[in-house]
Amino acid sequence: MAENRWVDVGTVEELKKTPLQEVMCGTTPIALSYKDGVFSAISGVCNHVGGPLGEGTLEGDYVVCPWHYWKFHRQTGRGEAGYEQDQVPTYATRVDNGRLFIDRSSATKRHKQLHAPHPLARPIVRQDGPIRVVGISTTTMTQDHPRFSTSDALLDVALEYARTTLGLEAQCIKLRELNFRPCEGFYSKSALACTWPCSITQMDPNDQLDRVYEAIVHWADVILISTPIRWGNASSLYYKMVERMNCIQNQETIANKHLLKNKVAAFIIMGGQDNVQGVAGQLMTFFSEVGCQFPQFPFIAHSRGWSAEDMERNVSEVRHSQELREGAQELVTRAADMARLMVEGQVPARPLARGGRKAHQLDSEPTG
């Protein structure tokens, strides 16, 4: 009976060709490593969110999880320096007649070191006070030699009107002033690999997109996005930001968790080129998918069209347009009115229904 503990996982000659691989010990995934003529077996399930350790890489004596790069010693199962209390189970191995066996009954205990939750992971509770507006500028700029930005100018008009005339709280975030990494495709590895807060935010204390997350998830009632038109699309900084907002949208898909509740989005779209409608459609599609509502007439825009290459005239028109200034003021007023209805509970809450897709609760608890 004792021999039934040992599971034949393959020939030594074949297994030793790969420094790190996943093998199955019955129904238990194992991260099997081979180095300096010695096999070692640890659990194939990472302590973090269950990443497949056997599909990772071997760096020195550490198995590195492919999802978020947590490290565990290939022989002891312990985490890297500073995280030694994080430990995945280890398993005994033996070689017999050219075949490798793993003792599935020899598993040591899994131990998870306590990690303080990220500040963004706190419950979402709206604090009392006036409607709050965050303006997010997505235009690029040479920091040492700033130029006039038409989208920034109208965003400033809207935010100033919100503060001084409407009596709202308002802040402005300029993406060009933040140092943040692009999305690194965690969701492409696995649905569960895309976490809230973003895995990059949790791993990298120097990544400054946490300011955007804090503002749109925990602080603002109105999210006012301004963008120029670049080759018929929103700015590259806009896309860099919203790709990192996958972690917000994916929570609805994998956890039925709605992070942007009672939020209103509105948009300022400015360009020397055309395609206002195309840019507005993308903006509205994305922000509807993360659960935002829109006021009537949810964007203002200006464009002189495809053939108008005289940008100096475009800038001059915006600088002197009373109509555009009033449009920005009316836009933030409509957005604030819509937000107030939602905050006061006059818009009834409904179950999540995302484009006909059903949310799926996925089990993230590591096993084995």
Buried (B, 14 or more C-beta within 10 A) or exposed (E): EEEEEBBEBBEBEEBBEBEBBBBBBEEBBBBBBBBEEEBBBBBBBBBBBBBBBBBBBBEEBBBBBBBBBBBBBBBBBBBBEEBEEBBBBBBBBEEEEEBBBBBBEBBBEBBEEEEEEBEBEEEEEEEEEBBBBBBBBBBBBEEEEEEEBBBBBBBBBBBBBBBEEBEBBBBBBBBBEBEBBEBBEBBEBBBBBBBBBBBBBBEBEEBBBBBBBBBBBBBBBBBBBBBBBBEEBBBEBBBBBBBBBBBBBBBBBBBEBBBBEBBBBBBBBBBBBBBBEBBBEBBBEBBBBBBBBBBEEBBBBBBBEEEBEEEEEBBEBBEEBEEBBEBBBBBBBBBBBBBBBBBEEEEEEEEBEBEEEEBEEEEBEBEB
